[in-house]
């Protein structure tokens, strides 16, 4: 057994530099003669920009240039990465984000001007000298206000502020299912708007070289090659070969850093204008105003059931807040919140609709989970409500409705085809891990201290893996191995897990494997990392590259062993002549492939290969999460006492790392459930613009997580892997909220919206008592 191979809890090789302070983030990068940029953000949610006077700012000490909308008018705008119409869906409004707002600002934080000076303080001081004549216009800052009759329009051509609408399912079949139902339940649910709050704020350095007419962008991004394409093709309209994008270490992204932003275009343009590199790094306040947000959905959902608790139909209608622009992959949550409507349950009749709505708030984009948390939250809340109405154990209701393993592959009513899954078995494993049968004793103990205890069991599924990608393996003349990754690790530990795969398949020492990513001059092509795609696409592409290395190496081995290539077999890192004891290590073969003379010309020079893999069909990780909470009825404070999760992520490459992914995702999901919410007032002013106001989850609010795996191999890729990065953010919100409601049910509370803050819980208790 390879002690550093697949399935082993190998410690992360990345940690040595991170914990010793040797990580290299965007603020650690500084170039000679570097200048500094400061962004001017709109203070108004909706305003016409009548005039901008930059004369005093341009004359301020140290100022090199000031850019406004007029200066970037000839540049392109940021296009959506896709719209439903691109995939055969209905036509929508492609509201594109400008580099700088020209005639109108459409949210607080919209970029209006960019000041470049010799120092940061000079740039900030000069920005204060810009005189902008705003004509304040009425804004719409919520889904309710944006969809009201006669609401102000964000875009004149978008009637009713609707960007695009989608529908999945069959309305007539669903209506028929509801007509024959014994019980129907209905909920209106809110998925609160969330800030990614990456530990490292966004930042960028633009460096234009006039001699070669080339641009280099150093940036904190999840997808360097995608950024290169956008700035080349859509914004600056310069040949892609003239652009280099470099991303070193990235301190968290969660989807927010998968988008392209105006500041990245501005540092490139300013560098060309000023003749020197230009650096910009966001403050935390600028991040709250300018970074894309996540979630922000309101959904009306109904479920129809027969007397035995079997689900007959689902009917949903959702609104998604897009802000004023369709940024990046903003349509992803809209699509997947609909496509995963039925989750792991055998539901034949579905009618699910969703509309993307424009508002005067910061744009939204995929945030860890991207539509999957919204879908799972909806159905898991409905199932618990249905179980209460039918007086059937919620666990039993789920068991009666699970898709059976024998039904795989199973096509959902919205078009997904699940390849594998043992939902009841995974749930039973989670029940054992959580000590489900010991709950009554813990509940009694809580009652003795005057606290209310509640618990909940939920099940989730998601689809992971999107688009194809490319990976390369190179042997050096010394026999060392380099992995060149088209994916991009910003916390997912690719340097460790990919090396485990290559060590397993090629039998080379783990410590001799080098990992390269993030520089478009070193990595010929890549799509980056998002949507839990990398384990699936990356490992399978590496498997194909490894197999190609082995096959190519047979020719070299045959030459070295004086045998026919047809008689060469490979196992455990060695080539062997069949039927003999003559062997040679792969590493020696690789070294020999670089000999300057004597190598048969048909074999070429060197040992290297690339592999590509397409993630269609996708994989479907799933799992069961169980949460127990205590609630202080006097203060409304919720304490998570226990949390257990059993996830089916297919083949587990490194259990230590996957445990960490689940822990981090659950922490973020708990944050959505209990503390986090972006709040605007009616004028569009951000009320949660700092960490003093935005409720980030904290370590002292986390329990010790019990995590296990049910390793059901994926049937649609050779390695058998499924994604793992988003599991916790999908499972935790319904698990926590259903547990809180279970605790409060004896008091007459049957619903509470996220986040279940102490004040909101206390209000729900007071309201229930008032109606007694």
CORNORPE-V603661 format. One record per backbone hydrogen bond with DSSP energy under -0.5 kcal/mol. CO is the residue of the C=O (numbers start at 1). NH is the residue of the N-H. E is the energy in kcal/mol with one decimal. If there is no record, write none. Layout:
co->CO nh->NH e->E
co->CO nh->NH e->E
This chain:
co->1 nh->3 e->-0.7
co->2 nh->5 e->-1.9
co->5 nh->8 e->-1.7
co->8 nh->10 e->-2.1
co->12 nh->15 e->-0.7
co->13 nh->16 e->-0.6
co->14 nh->17 e->-0.7
co->14 nh->18 e->-1.5
co->15 nh->19 e->-2.8
co->16 nh->20 e->-0.6
co->17 nh->22 e->-3.3
co->17 nh->23 e->-0.7
co->18 nh->21 e->-1.4
co->23 nh->25 e->-0.6
co->24 nh->249 e->-2.3
co->25 nh->28 e->-1.8
co->25 nh->29 e->-0.5
co->26 nh->29 e->-1.1
co->28 nh->30 e->-0.5
co->31 nh->34 e->-1.2
co->32 nh->277 e->-0.5
co->35 nh->279 e->-2.5
co->36 nh->117 e->-2.6
co->38 nh->115 e->-2.7
co->39 nh->41 e->-0.6
co->40 nh->112 e->-3.1
co->40 nh->113 e->-1.3
co->42 nh->109 e->-2.2
co->46 nh->137 e->-2.9
co->47 nh->105 e->-2.8
co->48 nh->50 e->-1.0
co->48 nh->135 e->-2.8
co->51 nh->133 e->-3.1
co->52 nh->54 e->-0.7
co->53 nh->131 e->-2.4
co->54 nh->58 e->-2.6
co->55 nh->59 e->-1.4
co->57 nh->60 e->-1.1
co->60 nh->63 e->-1.7
co->62 nh->118 e->-1.4
co->65 nh->116 e->-2.8
co->67 nh->114 e->-2.4
co->68 nh->71 e->-0.8
co->68 nh->72 e->-1.0
co->70 nh->73 e->-0.7
co->72 nh->75 e->-1.6
co->77 nh->79 e->-0.7
co->78 nh->97 e->-1.1
co->83 nh->86 e->-2.0
co->84 nh->87 e->-1.7
co->84 nh->89 e->-3.0
co->85 nh->88 e->-1.4
co->92 nh->94 e->-0.7
co->93 nh->95 e->-1.9
co->94 nh->96 e->-0.9
co->95 nh->326 e->-3.1
co->97 nh->78 e->-2.9
co->103 nh->49 e->-2.8
co->105 nh->47 e->-2.0
co->107 nh->110 e->-2.5
co->110 nh->42 e->-2.8
co->111 nh->101 e->-3.4
co->112 nh->69 e->-0.5
co->113 nh->40 e->-3.2
co->114 nh->67 e->-3.1
co->115 nh->38 e->-2.4
co->116 nh->64 e->-3.3
co->116 nh->65 e->-1.5
co->117 nh->36 e->-2.9
co->119 nh->123 e->-1.9
co->120 nh->124 e->-2.7
co->121 nh->125 e->-2.6
co->122 nh->126 e->-2.4
co->123 nh->127 e->-1.8
co->124 nh->128 e->-1.0
co->125 nh->128 e->-0.5
co->126 nh->129 e->-1.6
co->127 nh->130 e->-1.2
co->130 nh->132 e->-0.6
co->131 nh->53 e->-3.2
co->132 nh->134 e->-1.0
co->133 nh->50 e->-2.4
co->133 nh->51 e->-0.9
co->134 nh->136 e->-0.7
co->135 nh->48 e->-2.6
co->140 nh->360 e->-3.7
co->142 nh->146 e->-2.4
co->143 nh->147 e->-1.6
co->145 nh->148 e->-0.7
co->148 nh->151 e->-1.6
co->155 nh->158 e->-1.6
co->157 nh->159 e->-1.1
co->158 nh->161 e->-2.2
co->159 nh->162 e->-1.6
co->161 nh->163 e->-0.6
co->161 nh->358 e->-3.1
co->163 nh->93 e->-1.6
co->164 nh->356 e->-3.0
co->166 nh->354 e->-2.2
co->168 nh->352 e->-2.8
co->170 nh->174 e->-1.9
co->171 nh->175 e->-2.7
co->172 nh->176 e->-2.3
co->173 nh->177 e->-1.9
co->174 nh->178 e->-2.3
co->175 nh->179 e->-1.9
co->176 nh->180 e->-1.2
co->178 nh->181 e->-1.0
co->183 nh->305 e->-2.8
co->185 nh->303 e->-2.4
co->187 nh->189 e->-0.5
co->187 nh->301 e->-2.8
co->189 nh->299 e->-2.5
co->190 nh->192 e->-0.8
co->190 nh->754 e->-0.6
co->191 nh->296 e->-0.9
co->191 nh->297 e->-1.9
co->193 nh->678 e->-2.3
co->194 nh->294 e->-2.6
co->199 nh->201 e->-0.6
co->202 nh->282 e->-2.5
co->203 nh->220 e->-1.6
co->204 nh->280 e->-2.8
co->205 nh->218 e->-2.6
co->206 nh->278 e->-2.4
co->207 nh->216 e->-2.0
co->208 nh->210 e->-0.7
co->209 nh->213 e->-1.2
co->209 nh->214 e->-1.6
co->214 nh->209 e->-3.0
co->215 nh->244 e->-2.2
co->216 nh->207 e->-2.3
co->216 nh->218 e->-0.5
co->217 nh->219 e->-0.6
co->217 nh->246 e->-2.9
co->218 nh->205 e->-2.6
co->219 nh->221 e->-1.0
co->222 nh->529 e->-1.7
co->223 nh->227 e->-2.1
co->224 nh->228 e->-2.3
co->225 nh->229 e->-2.1
co->226 nh->230 e->-2.2
co->227 nh->231 e->-2.7
co->228 nh->232 e->-2.0
co->229 nh->233 e->-3.0
co->229 nh->234 e->-0.5
co->230 nh->234 e->-2.1
co->230 nh->235 e->-1.5
co->231 nh->236 e->-2.5
co->231 nh->237 e->-0.6
co->232 nh->238 e->-1.3
co->235 nh->76 e->-2.1
co->239 nh->242 e->-2.1
co->240 nh->243 e->-1.8
co->242 nh->215 e->-3.3
co->244 nh->217 e->-3.0
co->245 nh->520 e->-2.4
co->246 nh->219 e->-2.2
co->250 nh->252 e->-1.9
co->251 nh->200 e->-2.4
co->253 nh->256 e->-1.5
co->254 nh->368 e->-1.8
co->255 nh->258 e->-1.7
co->256 nh->259 e->-0.9
co->257 nh->222 e->-2.2
co->261 nh->264 e->-1.0
co->261 nh->265 e->-1.0
co->262 nh->266 e->-2.5
co->263 nh->267 e->-2.2
co->264 nh->268 e->-1.1
co->265 nh->269 e->-2.5
co->266 nh->270 e->-3.0
co->267 nh->271 e->-1.8
co->268 nh->272 e->-1.7
co->269 nh->273 e->-2.1
co->270 nh->274 e->-3.1
co->271 nh->275 e->-1.9
co->271 nh->276 e->-0.7
co->277 nh->35 e->-3.1
co->278 nh->206 e->-2.6
co->279 nh->37 e->-2.9
co->280 nh->204 e->-3.0
co->283 nh->287 e->-2.1
co->284 nh->288 e->-2.1
co->285 nh->289 e->-1.6
co->286 nh->290 e->-2.7
co->287 nh->291 e->-2.7
co->292 nh->196 e->-0.5
co->293 nh->365 e->-2.8
co->294 nh->194 e->-2.4
co->296 nh->321 e->-2.5
co->297 nh->191 e->-3.3
co->298 nh->319 e->-2.8
co->299 nh->189 e->-2.8
co->299 nh->301 e->-0.6
co->300 nh->317 e->-2.2
co->301 nh->187 e->-2.3
co->302 nh->315 e->-2.3
co->303 nh->185 e->-2.1
co->304 nh->312 e->-3.4
co->304 nh->313 e->-1.4
co->305 nh->182 e->-2.0
co->305 nh->183 e->-1.9
co->306 nh->309 e->-2.1
co->310 nh->306 e->-2.2
co->312 nh->349 e->-0.6
co->313 nh->304 e->-2.6
co->314 nh->351 e->-2.1
co->315 nh->302 e->-2.6
co->316 nh->353 e->-1.8
co->317 nh->300 e->-2.8
co->318 nh->355 e->-2.0
co->319 nh->298 e->-2.2
co->320 nh->322 e->-0.7
co->320 nh->357 e->-3.4
co->322 nh->325 e->-0.5
co->322 nh->364 e->-1.0
co->323 nh->359 e->-0.8
co->325 nh->327 e->-1.1
co->327 nh->330 e->-1.7
co->328 nh->81 e->-2.8
co->328 nh->82 e->-0.7
co->329 nh->332 e->-2.1
co->330 nh->334 e->-0.6
co->331 nh->335 e->-2.2
co->332 nh->336 e->-2.7
co->333 nh->337 e->-2.0
co->334 nh->338 e->-0.6
co->335 nh->338 e->-0.8
co->335 nh->339 e->-2.4
co->336 nh->340 e->-1.7
co->338 nh->341 e->-1.6
co->340 nh->343 e->-1.0
co->342 nh->345 e->-2.2
co->344 nh->403 e->-2.0
co->345 nh->347 e->-1.6
co->346 nh->348 e->-0.5
co->347 nh->413 e->-0.5
co->348 nh->350 e->-0.6
co->349 nh->314 e->-2.0
co->350 nh->170 e->-2.6
co->351 nh->316 e->-2.2
co->352 nh->168 e->-2.7
co->353 nh->318 e->-2.1
co->354 nh->166 e->-2.9
co->355 nh->320 e->-2.8
co->356 nh->163 e->-3.3
co->356 nh->164 e->-0.8
co->357 nh->322 e->-3.0
co->357 nh->323 e->-0.6
co->359 nh->361 e->-1.0
co->361 nh->324 e->-1.0
co->363 nh->293 e->-2.5
co->367 nh->370 e->-3.1
co->369 nh->372 e->-1.3
co->371 nh->375 e->-1.9
co->372 nh->376 e->-2.5
co->373 nh->377 e->-2.6
co->374 nh->378 e->-1.8
co->375 nh->379 e->-2.1
co->376 nh->380 e->-2.5
co->377 nh->381 e->-1.8
co->378 nh->382 e->-1.9
co->379 nh->383 e->-2.3
co->380 nh->384 e->-1.7
co->381 nh->385 e->-1.9
co->382 nh->386 e->-2.8
co->383 nh->387 e->-2.7
co->384 nh->388 e->-1.9
co->385 nh->389 e->-2.2
co->386 nh->390 e->-2.7
co->387 nh->391 e->-1.1
co->387 nh->392 e->-2.0
co->393 nh->397 e->-2.2
co->394 nh->398 e->-1.8
co->395 nh->399 e->-2.4
co->396 nh->400 e->-2.3
co->397 nh->401 e->-0.8
co->398 nh->401 e->-1.2
co->398 nh->402 e->-1.3
co->401 nh->346 e->-2.9
co->404 nh->407 e->-1.8
co->405 nh->408 e->-1.7
co->410 nh->412 e->-0.6
co->410 nh->418 e->-2.9
co->412 nh->415 e->-1.6
co->416 nh->412 e->-2.7
co->416 nh->418 e->-0.5
co->418 nh->409 e->-0.7
co->418 nh->410 e->-2.0
co->422 nh->426 e->-2.5
co->423 nh->427 e->-2.3
co->424 nh->428 e->-2.4
co->425 nh->429 e->-2.0
co->426 nh->430 e->-2.0
co->427 nh->431 e->-2.6
co->428 nh->432 e->-1.9
co->429 nh->433 e->-2.2
co->430 nh->434 e->-2.3
co->431 nh->436 e->-2.1
co->432 nh->435 e->-1.1
co->435 nh->438 e->-1.3
co->436 nh->439 e->-1.4
co->438 nh->442 e->-1.4
co->439 nh->443 e->-2.8
co->440 nh->444 e->-2.1
co->441 nh->445 e->-1.8
co->442 nh->446 e->-2.0
co->443 nh->447 e->-2.3
co->444 nh->448 e->-1.7
co->445 nh->449 e->-0.7
co->446 nh->449 e->-1.1
co->446 nh->451 e->-2.4
co->447 nh->450 e->-1.4
co->452 nh->631 e->-2.8
co->454 nh->629 e->-2.6
co->456 nh->627 e->-2.2
co->458 nh->625 e->-1.8
co->460 nh->623 e->-1.9
co->464 nh->619 e->-2.4
co->467 nh->615 e->-0.7
co->469 nh->613 e->-1.7
co->470 nh->486 e->-1.0
co->471 nh->611 e->-2.9
co->472 nh->484 e->-2.3
co->473 nh->609 e->-2.1
co->474 nh->482 e->-2.8
co->476 nh->479 e->-2.0
co->480 nh->476 e->-2.7
co->481 nh->514 e->-3.4
co->482 nh->474 e->-2.5
co->482 nh->484 e->-0.5
co->483 nh->485 e->-0.6
co->483 nh->516 e->-2.8
co->484 nh->472 e->-2.3
co->486 nh->528 e->-2.1
co->488 nh->490 e->-0.6
co->493 nh->496 e->-0.8
co->493 nh->497 e->-2.4
co->494 nh->498 e->-2.3
co->494 nh->499 e->-0.6
co->496 nh->500 e->-2.0
co->497 nh->501 e->-1.9
co->498 nh->502 e->-2.5
co->499 nh->503 e->-2.7
co->500 nh->504 e->-2.2
co->501 nh->505 e->-2.5
co->502 nh->506 e->-2.7
co->503 nh->507 e->-1.4
co->509 nh->512 e->-1.5
co->510 nh->513 e->-1.5
co->512 nh->481 e->-2.2
co->512 nh->514 e->-0.6
co->514 nh->483 e->-3.1
co->516 nh->485 e->-2.6
co->518 nh->247 e->-2.7
co->518 nh->520 e->-0.5
co->519 nh->522 e->-1.7
co->519 nh->523 e->-2.7
co->522 nh->524 e->-0.6
co->530 nh->533 e->-1.0
co->531 nh->465 e->-1.4
co->533 nh->537 e->-2.9
co->534 nh->538 e->-2.2
co->534 nh->539 e->-0.8
co->535 nh->539 e->-1.0
co->536 nh->540 e->-1.4
co->537 nh->541 e->-2.0
co->538 nh->542 e->-2.3
co->539 nh->543 e->-2.0
co->540 nh->544 e->-1.9
co->541 nh->545 e->-2.3
co->542 nh->546 e->-2.9
co->543 nh->547 e->-2.4
co->544 nh->548 e->-1.9
co->545 nh->549 e->-2.4
co->546 nh->550 e->-2.5
co->547 nh->551 e->-2.4
co->548 nh->552 e->-2.9
co->549 nh->553 e->-2.9
co->550 nh->554 e->-1.0
co->551 nh->554 e->-0.5
co->551 nh->555 e->-0.6
co->552 nh->555 e->-0.9
co->552 nh->556 e->-0.9
co->553 nh->557 e->-3.0
co->554 nh->558 e->-2.7
co->555 nh->559 e->-1.9
co->556 nh->560 e->-2.5
co->557 nh->561 e->-2.7
co->558 nh->562 e->-0.7
co->558 nh->563 e->-2.5
co->564 nh->567 e->-1.8
co->565 nh->568 e->-1.3
co->567 nh->578 e->-3.3
co->569 nh->576 e->-2.5
co->571 nh->574 e->-1.8
co->573 nh->586 e->-2.8
co->574 nh->571 e->-2.4
co->575 nh->584 e->-2.0
co->576 nh->569 e->-2.5
co->576 nh->578 e->-0.6
co->577 nh->580 e->-2.1
co->581 nh->583 e->-0.6
co->582 nh->577 e->-2.2
co->584 nh->575 e->-2.9
co->585 nh->589 e->-1.8
co->586 nh->590 e->-2.8
co->587 nh->591 e->-2.3
co->588 nh->592 e->-2.3
co->589 nh->593 e->-1.6
co->591 nh->594 e->-1.4
co->592 nh->595 e->-2.0
co->593 nh->606 e->-1.9
co->600 nh->603 e->-2.0
co->600 nh->604 e->-0.5
co->601 nh->604 e->-1.1
co->606 nh->608 e->-0.5
co->607 nh->475 e->-2.0
co->609 nh->473 e->-2.8
co->611 nh->471 e->-2.6
co->613 nh->469 e->-1.4
co->615 nh->617 e->-0.6
co->619 nh->464 e->-2.6
co->621 nh->462 e->-2.2
co->622 nh->648 e->-3.8
co->623 nh->460 e->-2.5
co->624 nh->646 e->-2.4
co->625 nh->458 e->-2.5
co->626 nh->644 e->-2.7
co->627 nh->456 e->-2.0
co->628 nh->641 e->-2.1
co->628 nh->642 e->-1.7
co->629 nh->454 e->-2.1
co->630 nh->639 e->-3.0
co->631 nh->452 e->-2.5
co->631 nh->633 e->-0.9
co->632 nh->635 e->-0.6
co->632 nh->636 e->-3.2
co->637 nh->632 e->-2.4
co->639 nh->630 e->-2.7
co->639 nh->641 e->-0.8
co->642 nh->628 e->-2.4
co->643 nh->706 e->-2.6
co->644 nh->626 e->-3.1
co->645 nh->708 e->-2.7
co->646 nh->624 e->-2.4
co->647 nh->649 e->-0.8
co->647 nh->710 e->-1.6
co->648 nh->622 e->-1.7
co->649 nh->722 e->-2.1
co->651 nh->653 e->-0.8
co->653 nh->7 e->-2.6
co->653 nh->8 e->-0.6
co->654 nh->658 e->-2.3
co->655 nh->659 e->-2.4
co->656 nh->660 e->-1.6
co->657 nh->661 e->-2.1
co->658 nh->662 e->-2.5
co->659 nh->663 e->-2.7
co->660 nh->664 e->-2.6
co->661 nh->665 e->-2.4
co->662 nh->666 e->-2.8
co->663 nh->667 e->-2.3
co->664 nh->668 e->-2.0
co->665 nh->669 e->-2.5
co->666 nh->670 e->-2.9
co->667 nh->671 e->-1.9
co->668 nh->672 e->-2.0
co->669 nh->673 e->-2.2
co->670 nh->674 e->-2.5
co->671 nh->675 e->-2.1
co->671 nh->676 e->-3.3
co->673 nh->756 e->-3.4
co->675 nh->695 e->-0.5
co->679 nh->687 e->-2.9
co->679 nh->688 e->-0.8
co->681 nh->684 e->-2.1
co->683 nh->45 e->-0.6
co->685 nh->681 e->-2.1
co->685 nh->687 e->-0.5
co->690 nh->693 e->-1.3
co->690 nh->694 e->-2.7
co->694 nh->696 e->-1.9
co->698 nh->701 e->-1.8
co->699 nh->702 e->-1.8
co->703 nh->705 e->-0.6
co->704 nh->643 e->-0.6
co->705 nh->707 e->-0.6
co->706 nh->645 e->-2.8
co->708 nh->647 e->-2.3
co->709 nh->711 e->-0.6
co->710 nh->712 e->-1.6
co->711 nh->713 e->-0.7
co->717 nh->720 e->-0.7
co->720 nh->651 e->-2.1
co->720 nh->714 e->-2.0
co->724 nh->727 e->-0.9
co->726 nh->730 e->-1.3
co->727 nh->730 e->-0.5
co->727 nh->731 e->-2.5
co->728 nh->732 e->-2.4
co->730 nh->734 e->-0.6
co->731 nh->735 e->-1.6
co->732 nh->736 e->-2.9
co->733 nh->737 e->-2.5
co->734 nh->738 e->-2.5
co->735 nh->739 e->-1.4
co->736 nh->740 e->-2.4
co->737 nh->741 e->-2.5
co->738 nh->742 e->-2.1
co->739 nh->743 e->-2.0
co->740 nh->744 e->-1.9
co->741 nh->745 e->-1.6
co->744 nh->747 e->-1.7
co->744 nh->749 e->-1.6
co->745 nh->748 e->-2.0
co->748 nh->750 e->-0.6
co->755 nh->757 e->-2.1
co->757 nh->761 e->-2.8
co->758 nh->762 e->-2.7
co->759 nh->763 e->-2.4
co->760 nh->764 e->-2.1
co->761 nh->765 e->-2.2
co->762 nh->766 e->-2.4
co->763 nh->767 e->-2.7
co->764 nh->768 e->-2.1
co->765 nh->769 e->-2.2
co->766 nh->770 e->-1.9
co->767 nh->771 e->-1.0
co->769 nh->772 e->-1.0
